[in-house]
Amino acid sequence: MNINLIEAAAGRLKRHARRTPLLSSPFLDEIAGRRVLVKTECLQQTGSFKFRGGYSAVSALDEATRKRGVIAYSSGNHAQGVALAAAMHGIPAVIVMPADAPAMKLDNTRRLGAEVVTYDRANFESREEIGAVLAGERGLTLIKPYDEPQVIAGQGTTGLEIAEQAARAGVETADVLIPCGGGGLTSGIALALEAHAPGLRPRPVEPQEFDDTARSLASGRIESNARASGSICDAIITPSPGEITFPIMARLCGPGMVVSEDDCLRAMAAAFARLKVVIEPGGAVALAAALYHPGTVAGDAVIAVASGGNVDAVMFAKALQKYRDGG
């Protein structure tokens, strides 16, 4: 896994992925006590950064393999990214999704043309086993959600953009806070920043009780979560960091950060009020850390990745209520 793969992915993604803006607001700066720049991947195709990795992986397959179709497992954002990438290439896609995934994500994945197969993650039914069986039966190529070089390469193109945009904004030294599940986005951004903006330090951010990456970085070995579900931050709930992603994060990332669900809801509302963007709970963890945990961030500026915006109306209304009440 290296910068060459990321730069090659950027070439394939050109004219397909959106170059998302790096936004700011003096009101957010006031809350954080420093300059806050938000990389709005919630405005990406399918509403999250996951399109980058999905398209990168599908487009990297040789034509004969690609025509047979692809399979992926996901709580929703990788599902939609792979589904759209498959549709753009005119190939079949099967997506294995948890039965308790947000209804909007299940529906959107089907609407993008993919076949959805559900499983029970609360009782630890194995999505990997389901995916392996279906891939074998149908000759499909598995596209993993994070522990896959071409997926990491696609996510890393976010980091290429951050490096360029931060330089134009006059920011050469800052923590870059990144919502982290299995670590595909975090490790991809870390590799891109190492090559193009070494003064920017990547830091993974996770919700409370699902902080496997933070604990893994602290202990120096891969740690797992005790539960497989039960957080509003469903987009970034994974069992543990990946075998490929963890060594990259261990080498390049600063300490992990952990935020509460209330912090996420407040950050969602603040982003809507001040930036006019919609962020889902898991996608808001980095902004929550920047705004409400300023003592754990160094420097005069901080960059927060808003990784996704696929939130249902009930959850978003809950976040706005939190903001109205001064939360």
C-alpha positions in Angstrom: 0.0 0.0 0.0 1.6 3.2 -1.1 1.1 6.7 -2.5 1.4 5.4 -6.1 -1.8 3.5 -5.7 -3.6 6.6 -4.4 -2.4 8.8 -7.2 -3.4 6.1 -9.8 -6.9 6.0 -8.1 -7.1 9.7 -8.4 -6.6 9.4 -12.1 -9.5 6.9 -12.5 -11.8 8.9 -10.2 -11.3 12.2 -12.2 -14.6 13.4 -13.6 -16.4 10.8 -11.5 -15.8 11.8 -7.9 -16.7 15.2 -6.7 -13.9 17.5 -5.4 -15.6 18.4 -2.1 -15.0 21.8 -0.5 -13.1 22.6 2.6 -15.6 24.9 4.5 -15.2 27.2 7.5 -17.4 29.4 9.7 -16.3 32.0 12.3 -19.0 30.6 14.6 -17.4 27.2 14.6 -14.0 28.8 15.1 -15.4 30.6 18.2 -16.7 27.3 19.7 -13.3 25.5 19.1 -11.1 28.4 20.0 -9.1 27.9 16.8 -9.6 27.9 13.1 -11.8 24.9 12.0 -11.8 23.7 8.4 -14.3 21.0 7.5 -13.7 18.6 4.6 -17.3 18.0 3.4 -17.3 14.4 2.1 -21.0 14.4 3.0 -21.4 16.2 -0.4 -19.7 13.3 -2.2 -21.4 11.0 -4.7 -23.9 8.8 -2.7 -23.5 11.1 0.3 -20.1 9.8 1.6 -16.4 9.3 0.9 -17.2 5.6 0.3 -17.9 6.3 -3.4 -14.2 7.0 -3.8 -13.1 3.6 -2.6 -15.9 1.7 -4.3 -15.2 3.3 -7.7 -11.5 2.9 -7.3 -11.8 -0.9 -6.6 -14.4 -1.6 -9.3 -12.5 0.4 -12.0 -9.2 -1.4 -11.1 -10.6 -4.8 -12.0 -9.7 -6.3 -15.3 -12.7 -6.3 -17.7 -13.4 -10.0 -17.7 -13.4 -10.1 -13.9 -15.5 -7.0 -13.6 -18.2 -8.2 -16.0 -19.0 -11.1 -13.6 -20.0 -8.6 -11.0 -19.0 -7.6 -7.4 -20.1 -8.3 -3.9 -19.6 -6.1 -0.8 -20.7 -6.0 2.9 -21.5 -2.8 4.5 -23.8 -1.0 7.0 -24.8 1.4 4.2 -22.2 3.9 2.9 -19.8 1.4 1.3 -22.9 -0.4 0.0 -24.1 2.7 -1.8 -20.6 3.5 -3.1 -20.1 0.1 -4.6 -23.7 -0.1 -5.9 -23.2 3.2 -7.8 -19.8 2.2 -9.1 -21.2 -1.1 -10.3 -24.1 0.7 -12.0 -21.7 3.2 -13.7 -19.8 0.2 -15.1 -22.9 -1.7 -16.1 -22.2 -4.8 -13.9 -24.2 -6.6 -11.2 -23.7 -6.0 -7.5 -24.7 -7.9 -4.4 -24.5 -6.1 -1.1 -24.6 -7.8 2.3 -26.1 -5.4 4.8 -27.2 -5.6 8.5 -30.9 -5.9 8.9 -30.9 -3.1 11.4 -29.1 -0.6 9.0 -30.9 2.7 8.6 -33.9 2.2 6.3 -32.7 5.0 4.0 -29.4 3.3 3.4 -31.1 -0.1 2.6 -33.5 1.6 0.3 -30.9 3.7 -1.5 -28.7 0.7 -2.1 -31.6 -1.1 -3.8 -32.5 1.9 -5.8 -29.0 2.1 -7.2 -29.6 -1.3 -8.7 -27.9 -3.7 -6.2 -29.3 -6.9 -4.8 -29.4 -6.5 -1.0 -28.9 -9.5 1.3 -29.5 -8.8 5.0 -27.9 -10.4 8.1 -28.3 -10.2 11.9 -25.2 -8.3 13.2 -26.6 -7.9 16.8 -26.2 -11.7 17.2 -22.8 -11.7 15.4 -24.0 -13.4 12.3 -21.0 -13.3 10.0 -21.2 -11.0 7.0 -17.9 -12.3 5.9 -19.1 -15.9 5.7 -22.3 -14.9 3.8 -20.2 -12.8 1.4 -17.7 -15.7 0.8 -20.5 -18.2 0.1 -22.3 -15.8 -2.4 -19.0 -14.9 -4.1 -18.1 -18.5 -4.6 -21.5 -19.5 -5.9 -21.8 -16.6 -8.4 -18.2 -15.9 -9.3 -18.4 -12.4 -7.8 -15.4 -10.3 -6.7 -15.5 -9.3 -3.1 -14.8 -5.6 -2.5 -14.0 -5.2 1.3 -15.2 -2.0 3.0 -11.7 -1.0 4.3 -9.1 -3.7 4.3 -8.5 -3.7 0.6 -5.7 -1.8 -1.1 -7.7 -0.3 -4.0 -10.4 0.8 -1.6 -7.8 2.5 0.7 -6.3 4.1 -2.4 -9.7 5.6 -3.4 -10.3 6.9 0.1 -6.8 8.3 0.1 -7.7 10.7 -2.7 -9.6 12.6 0.0 -6.2 13.2 1.6 -4.7 14.5 -1.7 -7.5 17.1 -1.8 -7.0 18.1 1.8 -3.3 18.6 1.2 -3.9 21.0 -1.7 -6.8 22.8 -0.1 -5.1 23.3 3.3 -2.0 24.7 1.5 -4.3 27.2 -0.4 -5.9 28.1 3.0 -2.4 28.8 4.5 -2.5 25.8 6.8 0.7 23.9 6.9 0.6 22.4 10.4 -2.6 21.0 11.9 -4.3 17.9 13.3 -6.6 16.3 10.7 -9.4 14.5 12.5 -11.0 11.6 10.7 -14.0 9.5 11.5 -12.7 6.0 11.8 -14.3 2.5 11.5 -12.0 -0.1 10.1 -9.5 2.6 9.1 -9.7 2.7 5.3 -10.3 6.5 5.2 -7.9 7.2 8.0 -5.0 5.1 6.6 -5.6 6.4 3.0 -5.5 10.0 4.1 -2.5 9.3 6.3 -0.5 8.0 3.3 -1.6 11.0 1.2 -0.6 13.5 3.8 2.7 11.8 4.5 3.6 12.3 0.8 2.1 15.7 0.2 1.5 17.5 3.5 3.8 16.1 6.3 2.9 18.9 8.6 -0.7 17.7 8.8 -1.1 14.9 11.4 -4.0 12.4 10.9 -5.9 11.4 14.0 -8.8 8.8 14.1 -12.0 9.7 15.9 -14.5 7.2 17.2 -17.7 7.1 19.3 -17.6 5.9 22.9 -17.8 2.2 23.5 -16.6 1.6 19.9 -13.1 2.9 20.3 -11.2 -0.1 19.0 -8.7 2.0 17.0 -7.9 4.4 19.8 -7.3 1.4 22.1 -5.3 -0.4 19.4 -3.0 2.6 18.9 -2.5 2.9 22.6 -1.6 -0.8 23.1 0.3 -1.3 19.9 -1.9 -4.3 18.9 -5.3 -4.8 17.3 -8.1 -4.5 19.8 -11.7 -5.5 19.3 -15.1 -4.0 20.5 -17.2 -5.9 22.9 -20.4 -5.2 20.9 -21.1 -5.2 17.2 -24.0 -2.7 17.2 -25.8 -0.2 19.4 -24.5 3.2 18.4 -26.2 6.0 16.4 -22.8 6.2 14.6 -23.6 3.0 12.6 -21.5 4.1 9.6 -18.2 3.6 11.6 -19.0 0.7 13.8 -16.6 -2.2 13.0 -15.2 -5.1 15.1 -11.6 -3.9 15.0 -9.1 -2.1 12.8 -8.0 -3.9 9.6 -4.9 -6.0 9.1 -3.8 -3.7 6.4 -5.0 -0.4 7.8 -3.8 -0.8 11.4 0.0 -0.8 10.6 -0.4 2.3 8.5 -2.3 4.1 11.3 0.2 2.9 13.9 3.0 4.4 11.9 1.5 7.6 10.8 -1.4 8.7 13.1 -1.5 10.6 16.3 -3.5 9.3 19.3 -7.1 8.4 18.7 -9.9 10.5 20.0 -13.3 9.4 21.4 -16.6 11.4 21.5 -20.0 10.9 23.0 -23.2 10.5 21.0 -24.4 13.8 22.4 -21.3 15.4 21.0 -22.1 14.0 17.6 -25.7 15.3 17.7 -24.5 18.8 18.7 -21.9 18.8 15.9 -24.6 17.7 13.3 -26.7 20.6 14.4 -23.8 23.1 14.4 -22.8 22.0 10.9 -26.3 22.5 9.6 -26.7 25.9 11.3 -23.3 27.3 10.4 -22.2 25.5 7.2 -25.6 24.5 5.8 -24.5 20.9 5.4 -26.1 17.7 6.6 -23.8 15.2 8.4 -24.8 11.8 9.8 -23.8 10.8 13.3 -20.8 8.7 12.4 -19.7 11.3 9.9 -19.8 14.0 12.6 -17.4 12.5 15.1 -14.4 14.4 13.8 -16.2 17.8 13.9 -17.5 16.9 17.4 -13.9 16.3 18.6 -12.8 19.6 17.0 -15.6 21.6 18.6 -16.1 20.0 22.0 -12.7 18.5 22.9 -10.4 21.4 22.0 -7.9 20.6 24.8 -6.9 17.4 23.0 -6.0 19.1 19.7 -2.8 21.1 19.1 -2.2 24.2 17.0 -4.0 27.2 15.7 -6.1 25.3 13.2 -7.8 21.9 12.9 -9.2 20.1 9.9 -12.2 17.8 10.5 -13.5 15.4 7.9 -17.3 15.2 7.6 -17.3 11.7 6.1 -21.0 11.1 5.3 -24.4 12.7 5.3 -26.8 9.7 5.0 -29.0 10.4 8.0 -32.7 9.7 8.3 -35.2 12.5 9.1 -35.9 11.3 12.7 -32.3 11.2 13.7 -31.6 14.6 12.1 -34.6 16.1 13.8 -33.2 14.8 17.1 -29.9 16.6 16.4 -31.6 19.9 15.5 -33.6 19.7 18.8 -30.3 19.3 20.6 -29.0 22.4 19.1 -32.2 24.4 19.8 -32.0 23.5 23.4 -28.4 24.8 23.6 -26.9 21.3 23.6 
